[in-house]
Amino acid sequence: MVCHQRGGLIRLNKDRRTFKRFTTSDGLPSNVVFSILEDNSRRLWISSLKGLVCLNKTTGQVHIYTRSNGLITDQFNYSSAYKDTNGTMYFGSVKGMISFNPSELGQKHMSPPSTLPASVSIIKSWLERLY
Protein backbone atom coordinates (compact mmCIF):
# COMPACT_ATOMS: atom_id res chain seq x y z
CA MET A 1 0.00 0.00 0.00
CA VAL A 2 1.06 3.53 -0.72
CA CYS A 3 -0.34 6.76 0.75
CA HIS A 4 -1.37 9.36 -1.76
CA GLN A 5 -1.88 12.88 -0.42
CA ARG A 6 -5.16 13.39 -2.24
CA GLY A 7 -5.91 10.03 -3.81
CA GLY A 8 -6.44 7.76 -0.81
CA LEU A 9 -4.49 4.51 -0.68
CA ILE A 10 -3.05 2.66 -3.64
CA ARG A 11 -2.41 -1.09 -3.62
CA LEU A 12 -0.47 -2.84 -6.38
CA ASN A 13 -2.37 -5.98 -7.40
CA LYS A 14 -0.76 -9.43 -7.49
CA ASP A 15 -0.28 -9.21 -11.27
CA ARG A 16 2.02 -6.22 -10.59
CA ARG A 17 0.50 -4.46 -13.60
CA THR A 18 -2.70 -3.04 -12.17
CA PHE A 19 -3.59 -1.31 -8.95
CA LYS A 20 -6.57 -0.76 -6.68
CA ARG A 21 -7.28 2.66 -5.23
CA PHE A 22 -9.06 2.91 -1.85
CA THR A 23 -10.93 6.17 -1.35
CA THR A 24 -13.91 7.60 0.51
CA SER A 25 -16.05 5.44 -1.78
CA ASP A 26 -14.48 2.40 -0.09
CA GLY A 27 -15.06 3.70 3.45
CA LEU A 28 -12.07 5.96 4.14
CA PRO A 29 -13.04 9.15 6.00
CA SER A 30 -10.87 11.26 3.67
CA ASN A 31 -8.84 10.84 0.49
CA VAL A 32 -6.01 12.72 2.23
CA VAL A 33 -3.91 10.07 4.00
CA PHE A 34 -0.59 10.71 5.70
CA SER A 35 1.00 7.53 7.11
CA ILE A 36 0.49 3.76 7.23
CA LEU A 37 1.68 1.28 9.86
CA GLU A 38 1.02 -2.46 10.00
CA ASP A 39 0.33 -4.02 13.39
CA ASN A 40 1.38 -7.50 14.49
CA SER A 41 -2.03 -8.84 13.39
CA ARG A 42 -1.37 -7.53 9.86
CA ARG A 43 -4.01 -4.79 10.09
CA LEU A 44 -3.14 -1.41 8.61
CA TRP A 45 -3.40 1.73 10.73
CA ILE A 46 -3.74 4.80 8.53
CA SER A 47 -3.59 8.41 9.68
CA SER A 48 -5.68 10.84 7.67
CA LEU A 49 -7.10 14.32 7.54
CA LYS A 50 -10.30 13.07 9.21
CA GLY A 51 -9.27 10.44 11.74
CA LEU A 52 -7.31 7.25 12.33
CA VAL A 53 -8.33 4.24 10.24
CA CYS A 54 -7.85 0.55 10.97
CA LEU A 55 -8.09 -1.54 7.79
CA ASN A 56 -8.28 -5.32 7.96
CA LYS A 57 -6.42 -6.38 4.81
CA THR A 58 -8.08 -9.81 4.78
CA THR A 59 -11.72 -8.76 5.11
CA GLY A 60 -11.50 -5.18 3.84
CA GLN A 61 -13.34 -4.05 6.99
CA VAL A 62 -12.63 -0.43 7.94
CA HIS A 63 -12.89 1.10 11.44
CA ILE A 64 -12.58 4.87 11.74
CA TYR A 65 -11.56 6.52 15.03
CA THR A 66 -12.14 10.24 15.57
CA ARG A 67 -12.61 12.76 18.37
CA SER A 68 -15.96 11.13 19.11
CA ASN A 69 -13.98 8.01 20.12
CA GLY A 70 -11.65 10.05 22.35
CA LEU A 71 -8.89 11.13 19.96
CA ILE A 72 -7.38 14.52 20.73
CA THR A 73 -8.04 15.59 17.12
CA ASP A 74 -9.09 14.11 13.79
CA GLN A 75 -6.20 15.64 11.85
CA PHE A 76 -2.79 13.98 11.67
CA ASN A 77 0.57 15.05 10.23
CA TYR A 78 2.48 13.95 7.14
CA SER A 79 4.92 11.04 7.59
CA SER A 80 4.53 11.15 11.36
CA ALA A 81 4.15 7.53 12.46
CA TYR A 82 6.35 4.96 14.17
CA LYS A 83 5.96 1.40 15.49
CA ASP A 84 8.41 0.26 18.18
CA THR A 85 9.70 -3.28 18.80
CA ASN A 86 6.88 -3.97 21.30
CA GLY A 87 4.23 -3.12 18.69
CA THR A 88 3.30 0.23 20.25
CA MET A 89 2.32 2.73 17.58
CA TYR A 90 2.89 6.46 17.67
CA PHE A 91 1.09 8.93 15.39
CA GLY A 92 1.76 12.65 15.27
CA SER A 93 -1.27 14.91 15.04
CA VAL A 94 -1.74 18.65 14.82
CA LYS A 95 -2.35 18.68 18.61
CA GLY A 96 0.37 16.30 19.78
CA MET A 97 1.26 12.64 19.64
CA ILE A 98 -0.91 9.62 20.40
CA SER A 99 0.38 6.19 21.33
CA PHE A 100 -1.25 2.79 21.76
CA ASN A 101 -0.51 -0.88 21.32
CA PRO A 102 -3.14 -2.53 19.09
CA SER A 103 -2.59 -5.92 20.77
CA GLU A 104 -3.85 -4.44 24.06
CA LEU A 105 -7.00 -2.86 22.66
CA GLY A 106 -10.12 -4.09 24.38
CA GLN A 107 -8.33 -5.51 27.43
CA LYS A 108 -10.12 -4.43 30.59
CA HIS A 109 -7.08 -4.06 32.87
CA MET A 110 -4.50 -2.38 30.70
CA SER A 111 -2.52 0.53 32.04
CA PRO A 112 -3.14 3.99 30.60
CA PRO A 113 -0.81 5.18 27.84
CA SER A 114 2.34 7.01 28.83
CA THR A 115 2.56 10.74 28.43
CA LEU A 116 5.28 11.52 25.96
CA PRO A 117 7.53 14.55 26.48
CA ALA A 118 6.19 17.63 24.71
CA SER A 119 3.23 15.67 23.38
CA VAL A 120 -0.21 14.38 24.27
CA SER A 121 -1.24 10.71 24.54
CA ILE A 122 -4.59 9.11 23.82
CA ILE A 123 -6.71 8.78 26.91
CA LYS A 124 -7.39 5.28 28.28
CA SER A 125 -11.11 5.47 27.53
CA TRP A 126 -10.38 5.78 23.80
CA LEU A 127 -8.39 2.55 23.85
CA GLU A 128 -11.15 0.74 25.70
CA ARG A 129 -13.78 1.91 23.21
CA LEU A 130 -11.90 0.72 20.12
CA TYR A 131 -13.18 -2.85 20.34
VODREN-774430 format. One line per field, with one value per residue: residue in three letters; y, x negated, z negated of N, C-alpha, C in turn. Coordinates in nm, 2 decimals. Layout:
<atoms>
r	ALA/... .
n_yy	Y/... .
n_xx	X/... .
n_zz	Z/... .
ca_yy	Y/... .
ca_xx	X/... .
ca_zz	Z/... .
c_yy	Y/... .
c_xx	X/... .
c_zz	Z/... .
</atoms>
This chain:
<atoms>
r	MET/VAL/CYS/HIS/GLN/ARG/GLY/GLY/LEU/ILE/ARG/LEU/ASN/LYS/ASP/ARG/ARG/THR/PHE/LYS/ARG/PHE/THR/THR/SER/ASP/GLY/LEU/PRO/SER/ASN/VAL/VAL/PHE/SER/ILE/LEU/GLU/ASP/ASN/SER/ARG/ARG/LEU/TRP/ILE/SER/SER/LEU/LYS/GLY/LEU/VAL/CYS/LEU/ASN/LYS/THR/THR/GLY/GLN/VAL/HIS/ILE/TYR/THR/ARG/SER/ASN/GLY/LEU/ILE/THR/ASP/GLN/PHE/ASN/TYR/SER/SER/ALA/TYR/LYS/ASP/THR/ASN/GLY/THR/MET/TYR/PHE/GLY/SER/VAL/LYS/GLY/MET/ILE/SER/PHE/ASN/PRO/SER/GLU/LEU/GLY/GLN/LYS/HIS/MET/SER/PRO/PRO/SER/THR/LEU/PRO/ALA/SER/VAL/SER/ILE/ILE/LYS/SER/TRP/LEU/GLU/ARG/LEU/TYR .
n_yy	-0.12/0.23/0.56/0.83/1.17/1.30/1.11/0.89/0.55/0.34/0.02/-0.22/-0.47/-0.83/-0.91/-0.73/-0.53/-0.39/-0.17/-0.11/0.14/0.29/0.48/0.74/0.64/0.37/0.36/0.51/0.79/1.02/1.13/1.22/1.10/1.02/0.86/0.51/0.22/-0.11/-0.35/-0.61/-0.80/-0.78/-0.58/-0.27/0.05/0.37/0.71/1.01/1.30/1.31/1.15/0.84/0.53/0.19/-0.08/-0.39/-0.61/-0.86/-0.89/-0.65/-0.48/-0.17/0.04/0.35/0.60/0.88/1.21/1.17/0.92/0.96/1.06/1.31/1.49/1.50/1.53/1.45/1.44/1.47/1.19/1.10/0.88/0.59/0.26/0.07/-0.18/-0.34/-0.32/-0.10/0.18/0.50/0.81/1.12/1.42/1.72/1.83/1.71/1.40/1.07/0.75/0.39/0.04/-0.19/-0.46/-0.46/-0.35/-0.33/-0.48/-0.52/-0.45/-0.29/-0.07/0.29/0.49/0.61/0.94/1.13/1.32/1.66/1.62/1.48/1.21/0.95/0.91/0.67/0.58/0.60/0.39/0.17/0.18/0.11/-0.15 .
n_xx	-0.08/-0.04/-0.05/0.14/0.14/0.38/0.53/0.62/0.55/0.32/0.30/0.09/0.18/0.17/0.08/-0.10/-0.07/0.15/0.35/0.53/0.73/0.81/1.06/1.27/1.50/1.47/1.49/1.30/1.24/1.14/0.98/0.73/0.45/0.19/0.00/-0.10/-0.09/-0.16/-0.02/-0.09/0.09/0.14/0.30/0.38/0.30/0.40/0.32/0.51/0.66/0.90/0.92/0.82/0.76/0.84/0.76/0.86/0.68/0.74/1.03/1.12/1.26/1.32/1.24/1.31/1.16/1.22/1.24/1.48/1.45/1.26/1.01/0.76/0.77/0.89/0.72/0.41/0.05/-0.18/-0.38/-0.43/-0.46/-0.53/-0.63/-0.72/-0.95/-0.80/-0.55/-0.40/-0.23/-0.29/-0.15/-0.17/0.01/0.19/0.22/0.05/-0.10/0.02/0.03/0.05/0.09/0.19/0.24/0.32/0.57/0.90/0.86/0.95/0.80/0.58/0.29/0.29/0.20/-0.14/-0.25/-0.40/-0.70/-0.66/-0.43/-0.10/0.09/0.32/0.62/0.71/0.97/1.04/0.89/1.01/1.26/1.22/1.26 .
n_zz	0.00/0.06/-0.04/0.08/0.12/0.19/0.31/0.17/0.07/0.24/0.38/0.52/0.74/0.74/0.99/1.05/1.24/1.25/1.03/0.73/0.60/0.29/0.16/0.03/0.12/0.07/-0.20/-0.35/-0.56/-0.45/-0.15/-0.18/-0.30/-0.54/-0.67/-0.71/-0.91/-0.99/-1.21/-1.45/-1.39/-1.13/-1.04/-0.89/-1.00/-0.95/-0.92/-0.88/-0.72/-0.85/-1.08/-1.24/-1.09/-1.09/-0.90/-0.80/-0.62/-0.52/-0.53/-0.44/-0.60/-0.76/-1.02/-1.17/-1.37/-1.56/-1.71/-1.84/-1.94/-2.13/-2.05/-2.04/-1.83/-1.49/-1.29/-1.14/-1.10/-0.82/-0.73/-0.99/-1.18/-1.38/-1.47/-1.75/-1.88/-2.05/-1.94/-1.99/-1.87/-1.74/-1.65/-1.50/-1.55/-1.47/-1.72/-1.90/-2.01/-1.97/-2.13/-2.13/-2.18/-1.96/-2.02/-2.27/-2.28/-2.39/-2.62/-2.95/-3.18/-3.12/-3.14/-3.15/-2.86/-2.83/-2.90/-2.66/-2.63/-2.57/-2.42/-2.36/-2.48/-2.39/-2.56/-2.81/-2.80/-2.52/-2.41/-2.53/-2.41/-2.15/-2.07 .
ca_yy	0.00/0.35/0.68/0.94/1.29/1.34/1.00/0.78/0.45/0.27/-0.11/-0.28/-0.60/-0.94/-0.92/-0.62/-0.45/-0.30/-0.13/-0.08/0.27/0.29/0.62/0.76/0.54/0.24/0.37/0.60/0.92/1.13/1.08/1.27/1.01/1.07/0.75/0.38/0.13/-0.25/-0.40/-0.75/-0.88/-0.75/-0.48/-0.14/0.17/0.48/0.84/1.08/1.43/1.31/1.04/0.72/0.42/0.05/-0.15/-0.53/-0.64/-0.98/-0.88/-0.52/-0.40/-0.04/0.11/0.49/0.65/1.02/1.28/1.11/0.80/1.01/1.11/1.45/1.56/1.41/1.56/1.40/1.50/1.39/1.10/1.11/0.75/0.50/0.14/0.03/-0.33/-0.40/-0.31/0.02/0.27/0.65/0.89/1.27/1.49/1.86/1.87/1.63/1.26/0.96/0.62/0.28/-0.09/-0.25/-0.59/-0.44/-0.29/-0.41/-0.55/-0.44/-0.41/-0.24/0.05/0.40/0.52/0.70/1.07/1.15/1.45/1.76/1.57/1.44/1.07/0.91/0.88/0.53/0.55/0.58/0.26/0.07/0.19/0.07/-0.29 .
ca_xx	0.00/-0.11/0.03/0.14/0.19/0.52/0.59/0.64/0.45/0.31/0.24/0.05/0.24/0.08/0.03/-0.20/-0.05/0.27/0.36/0.66/0.73/0.91/1.09/1.39/1.60/1.45/1.51/1.21/1.30/1.09/0.88/0.60/0.39/0.06/-0.10/-0.05/-0.17/-0.10/-0.03/-0.14/0.20/0.14/0.40/0.31/0.34/0.37/0.36/0.57/0.71/1.03/0.93/0.73/0.83/0.79/0.81/0.83/0.64/0.81/1.17/1.15/1.33/1.26/1.29/1.26/1.16/1.21/1.26/1.60/1.40/1.17/0.89/0.74/0.80/0.91/0.62/0.28/-0.06/-0.25/-0.49/-0.45/-0.42/-0.63/-0.60/-0.84/-0.97/-0.69/-0.42/-0.33/-0.23/-0.29/-0.11/-0.18/0.13/0.17/0.23/-0.04/-0.13/0.09/-0.04/0.13/0.05/0.31/0.26/0.38/0.70/1.01/0.83/1.01/0.71/0.45/0.25/0.31/0.08/-0.23/-0.26/-0.53/-0.75/-0.62/-0.32/0.02/0.12/0.46/0.67/0.74/1.11/1.04/0.84/1.11/1.38/1.19/1.32 .
ca_zz	0.00/0.07/-0.07/0.18/0.04/0.22/0.38/0.08/0.07/0.36/0.36/0.64/0.74/0.75/1.13/1.06/1.36/1.22/0.89/0.67/0.52/0.18/0.13/-0.05/0.18/0.01/-0.34/-0.41/-0.60/-0.37/-0.05/-0.22/-0.40/-0.57/-0.71/-0.72/-0.99/-1.00/-1.34/-1.45/-1.34/-0.99/-1.01/-0.86/-1.07/-0.85/-0.97/-0.77/-0.75/-0.92/-1.17/-1.23/-1.02/-1.10/-0.78/-0.80/-0.48/-0.48/-0.51/-0.38/-0.70/-0.79/-1.14/-1.17/-1.50/-1.56/-1.84/-1.91/-2.01/-2.24/-2.00/-2.07/-1.71/-1.38/-1.19/-1.17/-1.02/-0.71/-0.76/-1.14/-1.25/-1.42/-1.55/-1.82/-1.88/-2.13/-1.87/-2.03/-1.76/-1.77/-1.54/-1.53/-1.50/-1.48/-1.86/-1.98/-1.96/-2.04/-2.13/-2.18/-2.13/-1.91/-2.08/-2.41/-2.27/-2.44/-2.74/-3.06/-3.29/-3.07/-3.20/-3.06/-2.78/-2.88/-2.84/-2.60/-2.65/-2.47/-2.34/-2.43/-2.45/-2.38/-2.69/-2.83/-2.75/-2.38/-2.39/-2.57/-2.32/-2.01/-2.03 .
c_yy	0.12/0.46/0.77/1.06/1.32/1.23/0.88/0.68/0.38/0.13/-0.17/-0.42/-0.71/-0.96/-0.82/-0.53/-0.35/-0.27/-0.11/0.05/0.26/0.44/0.63/0.67/0.40/0.24/0.45/0.73/1.03/1.06/1.14/1.18/1.04/0.96/0.62/0.30/0.00/-0.30/-0.55/-0.85/-0.86/-0.66/-0.35/-0.03/0.29/0.61/0.92/1.22/1.43/1.18/0.94/0.60/0.29/-0.02/-0.30/-0.57/-0.76/-0.96/-0.75/-0.43/-0.28/0.00/0.25/0.54/0.80/1.08/1.22/0.98/0.84/1.05/1.26/1.54/1.46/1.43/1.52/1.47/1.41/1.31/1.11/0.99/0.66/0.38/0.09/-0.13/-0.40/-0.39/-0.19/0.12/0.42/0.72/1.04/1.33/1.64/1.92/1.79/1.49/1.17/0.83/0.51/0.15/-0.16/-0.39/-0.58/-0.38/-0.38/-0.48/-0.46/-0.38/-0.36/-0.10/0.17/0.43/0.62/0.84/1.09/1.30/1.54/1.71/1.53/1.29/1.05/0.88/0.73/0.49/0.53/0.44/0.15/0.07/0.14/-0.06/-0.33 .
c_xx	-0.09/-0.01/0.02/0.20/0.33/0.59/0.62/0.52/0.44/0.24/0.21/0.10/0.13/0.01/-0.08/-0.19/0.07/0.27/0.50/0.64/0.84/0.93/1.21/1.50/1.59/1.45/1.40/1.28/1.26/1.00/0.74/0.55/0.24/-0.04/-0.03/-0.15/-0.09/-0.12/-0.07/-0.03/0.23/0.25/0.32/0.38/0.30/0.42/0.41/0.60/0.83/1.04/0.82/0.81/0.76/0.85/0.76/0.80/0.71/0.95/1.21/1.23/1.25/1.33/1.23/1.27/1.13/1.22/1.38/1.56/1.29/1.03/0.88/0.77/0.83/0.80/0.48/0.18/-0.12/-0.36/-0.53/-0.40/-0.54/-0.58/-0.72/-0.84/-0.87/-0.55/-0.35/-0.34/-0.22/-0.25/-0.11/-0.05/0.10/0.18/0.15/-0.05/-0.04/0.01/0.06/0.06/0.18/0.34/0.33/0.52/0.81/0.99/0.88/0.91/0.57/0.42/0.27/0.19/-0.01/-0.22/-0.39/-0.57/-0.71/-0.51/-0.20/0.05/0.27/0.50/0.71/0.88/1.12/0.99/0.94/1.24/1.35/1.25/1.42 .
c_zz	0.00/0.04/0.04/0.11/0.07/0.29/0.30/0.07/0.20/0.33/0.50/0.63/0.76/0.89/1.15/1.18/1.34/1.07/0.86/0.58/0.42/0.15/0.04/0.00/0.12/-0.14/-0.42/-0.45/-0.51/-0.26/-0.08/-0.34/-0.42/-0.60/-0.72/-0.81/-0.99/-1.14/-1.33/-1.41/-1.19/-0.94/-0.98/-0.94/-0.99/-0.91/-0.85/-0.81/-0.84/-1.01/-1.15/-1.19/-1.05/-0.98/-0.79/-0.65/-0.43/-0.44/-0.44/-0.48/-0.75/-0.92/-1.15/-1.32/-1.49/-1.70/-1.91/-1.98/-2.12/-2.18/-2.03/-1.95/-1.60/-1.28/-1.23/-1.08/-0.92/-0.77/-0.91/-1.21/-1.27/-1.50/-1.62/-1.82/-1.96/-2.06/-1.90/-1.91/-1.81/-1.64/-1.58/-1.47/-1.51/-1.63/-1.95/-1.92/-2.04/-2.03/-2.19/-2.12/-2.09/-1.97/-2.21/-2.40/-2.31/-2.57/-2.86/-3.16/-3.23/-3.14/-3.10/-2.98/-2.86/-2.82/-2.79/-2.61/-2.53/-2.38/-2.42/-2.39/-2.45/-2.52/-2.69/-2.78/-2.60/-2.35/-2.42/-2.48/-2.18/-1.97/-2.14 .
</atoms>
